[in-house]
């Protein structure tokens, strides 16, 4: 990489303006030309600039050895090997030199993925801010990795529109980076299918899930293979093809049972329950949901998701005692989450369970305020049309029950509008 890229990288990392760096050495316009690779600076100039940035040009390590370590680390990150990734991160942190822009950039790009799998998401925005302006200087390999990892980050933080945009760019980058492995491609196809499925773009999600499934199957990546069947099941269910959905869920179940993938087994039972719910078979749905709950599950979000569905199904059957029992379980789990704003999925379950707390325990006072100013306002803020529709419909039913027909009509219209938004492709 060019010396101008190295200077720009360290300036951005340290949060120093061009004016502050150039002061006393060169003009701002001259520094800008260096950073934009329009001019090769004299050695005396770039040494002064790097010295001001506290970059030691004379410290070095064996480049081939470091590149080999980077490649090994990338393999660990691809395989979600957290412990090995942590060990290699510590080793690379000591060996990556400030004077080698290529290795430094490669290390920072892979840090995005590292912070995702080690659940340090708060570290990622600063990396994106630093690396984004340097994108055009990346090699084709690291353009691919940057786009893929940034897309992964936005998916994890539930920003599906931005994730989808980056994934579309990642697919286009295949043309420039011909050495991409089949598993890397499958990962992109799978993540794209998940993102599209979240956006209710199920026909396209099916295509990419099938692409990923074939690659994972050929390489006998069993867990990923099972995950693809689950995505296919979800999309077929939404497209009202329950027979195909069940077929894929059963295949995923067979793979998950054989390898004791408890998280997947729990998800599959939950999704089979959703099919029964769509068919109006509430007792059968509850049996699947109870099976989902009973399987050991490390994910609080997934457990809460199942509990909310159990509460909803018992409520439909007017089994109020059972309803309250499961409501209490859910509310108890929620006490472990103090900062619900940082947990969008947990927040969703909080509002659902709080709604049933009002309804089942006949809480008085601020129900309308809670529904309009808290729950509905939150879902409008995060643009979650599924829950805007759900809570608007609940409000409409409530106003209908107390003979406030104007308000009932208003919220019914809002619910219908949001339902339509779910199916705009």
N, C-alpha and C positions, 0 to 999 in steps of 0.2 A: 504494500500500500504506500501511497505517496506521503511525503513528509507533511504536506498540508492537511491530509486526513488525520494524521497523528496529532498535530497541533489542535485541530478542531475537536477531536475526540476528547482530549484532556481538558480543553477549555470548557466544553459543555459539561463534562463530568464534575468539574469543580465549580460550575455556576458562575464563571467569570465572563464579563462582557468583552466584546472585541475592543472597545475603547480602553478598558482597564488593562487588558493584556498588551495592547500596542503602545500604551503610554510610555514615553521615554525611549522607545526602541525604533518603531516605524510608524507610519500613518495608518489610520484605521482602514482606508481604502486599499493600501498595500497588503495589510493582513487579510482582508477579505479576498483579494486576488490569490493569495497563497492558499487559503482554505478552500477556495473554489477551483483549485488546481489550474489556474490560469498563468501561473508563473512559478519557477523554481527558485526559492530563496537562496541567498548565499549562506554558506555554512555558519559564518559568524552570526547571521540574523536568526536562523532557526535554533542555534544553540542558546542564544539569549532568551528567545521565546520559551523554549523548553525548560531552561533553567528557572525562569519566572514561574513556570507551572510545576516546578519541583520534579521534573522528569529526568531520570539519570540515563543518558544515552550510552553510557559505557558499561552498564551492568548487563550481563547476558547469560543465557542458559542454552543447552543443546536444543536447537530448533526442531530437529527431527524427533527427538525424544518427547518434546512438549506436544508436537502435532500428533504423535502416536497416543499420548495420554488423552488429548482432546477427543480423538476418534473413539477411544475406549469409553470415555465419559458420555459421548453422544449415544453410544450403544446402550449404556446403563439407563440413560434418560428415556430412550425409546422403549425399553423394557420395563419402565416404572420401578426400577430397582433402587429404592430410596436409600438403603444403607450403603450400598456400594457407591451410589452417586454422591453421598455425603463425604465418604472417604476420599473420592477422587477430586471433589470440589476443594477440600482442604489441601490436597497435594498440589493441585493446579494453582491455587491462590498464591502459593509460595514460589511457583516457577514461572508464571506469566509475567513478562517484562513490560514495563511501561514504554519501552522504546520500539516494540514490535507491534505496529498498529493492526496487522492482520490477525495475530494471535490474540491480542487484547479484545478486538471486536468479536472474534469467534467465541471467546470466553464469555463476554457480556451477553451475546445473543443466546447462548446456551443457558446462561443464568436465568433467563425468563422461564424456560421449561423447568429448571431446577427449583425455582421458587414456587412454581405451580405444584409440583409433586411433593414438596416439603411443606406445603400450606403456609407459605410466607407471601401471600398475594400483595400485601402492602408494599413490598419491595419492587414490584413490577412497573408501576407507572413511571418511576424515575428512570428506569432502564429504557423504556419506550421513548421517553422525552429526550434522552441522550442519543439513542441509536437512530431514531427516525430521520433526523437531518443528514445522517451519513449513509442512508440506504443506497443511493446511487453509486457509492464507492464500494459496496460489498461485492464479493465474488458471487457467481450464480448460485453456488452451494449455499452461501450464507444469506443471500436474498430469500432463498427457499425456506431456510430454517427460521429466519426472522418472521416472515409472513405466517408460517405455520404456528410458531410459538405465540405470536401476538393474537392470532385467531383463537388459539386454545385458551389464552388468558381471558379474552372477552366472552368466550362461551362459559367459562367457569364463573365469571362474575355476572352472568345472566344478561349480557348486552348482546342479544342475538343478531340485531341488525348489523352492528359493527363486525361481529364474528363472521357473519355470512359474507360481508364485503371482503374481509381479509382472506377467507377461504377461497372465494372466487379468484382472487389474485394468486393464491397459492397454486391452484390448478393451472393457471396460465404460466406459472414459473416452471412447470414441468418441461416446457419446450426449451428453456435455456439450460436447465440442469438435467442433463441426460443420464447422469450416473446415479440418480435417485434409486434407492432399493425398493423392492416390491412391498416390503412391510411399511416403509415410510409412506408409499402411495396409499396403501390400505388404511393407514392411520388417518390420512387426509380425507379419503372417501368416507370413512366411518364418522369422523367428526363433522363433516359436511352433512351427512345424513341426519345426525342428531340435531344439528342446528336447523336444518330445513324442517324436520319433524316438529321442533319447538315452535316454528313459525307457521305450522299447519300446512306446509307445502309438501303434502304426503306423497303425491305421485312422483315428484322428483326425488324425495327422500328414499323411496323404494329403489330407484335406479342406483343411487350411490351406495346404499346398504348392500345391495346385491353384488356390486363391484368389490366392496371390501370383503364381504363374506367369502367369495371365491378365492381371494388371495389368502385370507387367514386359514381357510380350509386346506388349501394346497400346502401351506407351511405348518399345518397342524397347530395353530395358535388357538387352543380350544376355548379359552375364556373369551377372547375377542370374537371368535366364531359364534359362540352362544349369544354374545351381546348384539351381534348383527341380527340374529333371529328375533331378538326382543324388539329391536327397532322396526323390523319388518312387521312383527305382530301388531305393534302400536299403530303403524301407518295403515295396515289393512283394516284394523278395527275402526279407525276414523273414516275409512272409505266404505264402511258398512259391509265389508267382506269378512264376516266372522269366521267362516270355515277356514280361510287362508290364515287368519290371525291365530286361530287355535292351533293349526298345523305348525306354525313357526314357534309358538309358545311351547308346544310339546317337544319340539326338537331342542329348543334351548333348555328345557327342563331335563331332558335325558342327558345332555352334556353336563349340565350343572350338578345333577345328582351324582353322576359318575366321578366327578372331581371335587365334590363338596364345596362348591362355590355358593356359600350361604347367602351372600348379598344378592346374587342373581336369583337364587331359588326363591327368596322372599319377594323380589320384584316380580317374578313370573306369576306367583300366586296372586299378588295384588292386581296384575294386569288381567289375569283370568277372571278375577272378580269384576273388573270393569266391563267385561263382555256380558257377564250374567246381569249386571246392573242395566246395561243397555237393552237386555231382553226382558227386563222386569222381574227377574228371578232373584228376589232379594235374599231369601234364606240361603240359596246356593252361593250367592255373592258373599254373604257373611261367613260361610264356611271357608271359602278361599281366603278371605281377609284374616280370619283367625289363624289359619295355617301360615299366612305370611308373617303375622305378628309373632307366632311361636318359634319361628326359625331365628336362631341367633343372628342378630343384626347390629353391626357397629355404627350404623348411620342413624343419628337422632332424627334427621330430616325424613328419612325413609320410614322410620317407626311412626313419627307423627303423621305422615301422609296416610299410613294404614289406619291409625287410630281415628283420624278425621272421617275416613270412609266408613269405618265401623259405626261411629256415632250417627252419621247421616243415614245409614241403612237401618239401624235400629229405630231411628226417628220416623222413617217412612212406615215402619211396621207398628208404630205406637208402643214400642217396648221401652217405656220411659226409665224404668229401673236400670236396665242394661245400658241405656243411653247415658245416664248419669254416671254409672260406674266407669265407662270408658272415657267420658269427658274428664273425670277427675284424674285418670291416668295421664291424659294428654296435658292437662294444666300443670300437673306435677312435673312432667318433663320440661315444660316451658320455663319453670323457675330457674333452670340452669343457664338460661340465656338472658343476660342482662342487657346486652346491646343488640336489640332485635333489628335496628336499622341496618346493621352490617350483615344481616343474614336474611336476604330476600325470601328464600324458601321457608325459613322458620317464621318470618313475619306473616307470610301467607297463612300458615297453619294457626298462628296466634289469633289472627282476625276471625278465622273460621270457628275455632273453639270458643272464642269470646262471644261470638254470635249465639252459639248454642248455650253458653252459660246464661246469657240474658233470657233466652227462650225457655229453657228447661227449669231454671230456678226463679222464673218470673220476676227478674230484677226490674225495679222501677226507676224512673228518673230520667236518665240521660240516654236511653236507647236510641232515639232518633239522632241525637248529636253524635253518638258513637258511630252509627251506621253511615251518616253523611259526612261528618267532619274528620273522622278517624279512618275507618275501614275504606269507604268508597273513595275518599280523597287520596289515600295512599295508592290504591290501585290505578286511579287516574294519573297520578304523578309518575308511576313506573310504567304506564301504558300497557297494563295487563288486561286485555279485553275479555279474557275468559272470566276473570274475577270481577271486572266492572259489570259484566252481564249478570253474573251470579248474585252479587249484592244489590244490584238495581232491581232484579226480579224479586228478591226478598223484601226490599222496601216497597215495591209495588203491591205485593201480597199483604204486607202489613197495613198500608194505607187503605187498601180495599176492605180489610177486616174492620177498620174503624170509620168506614164510610167517607173517607177523604178521597173522592174519586179523581179530582183534578191532579193531586200529587201521585195517585196510583197510575194514572195514564202517563204522566211525565216520566216516571221511572220505568214503566213498561216500554215506552218508546226508546229510552236510553239503553235498556237491556237488549232490545231488538237490534238497535244500531251496532252495539258491541258484538252481538252474535254474527252479524253480517261481516264485520271487520275480520273475524276469525277465519272466514272463508275466502277473503280476497287474496288472490295469488299474485 
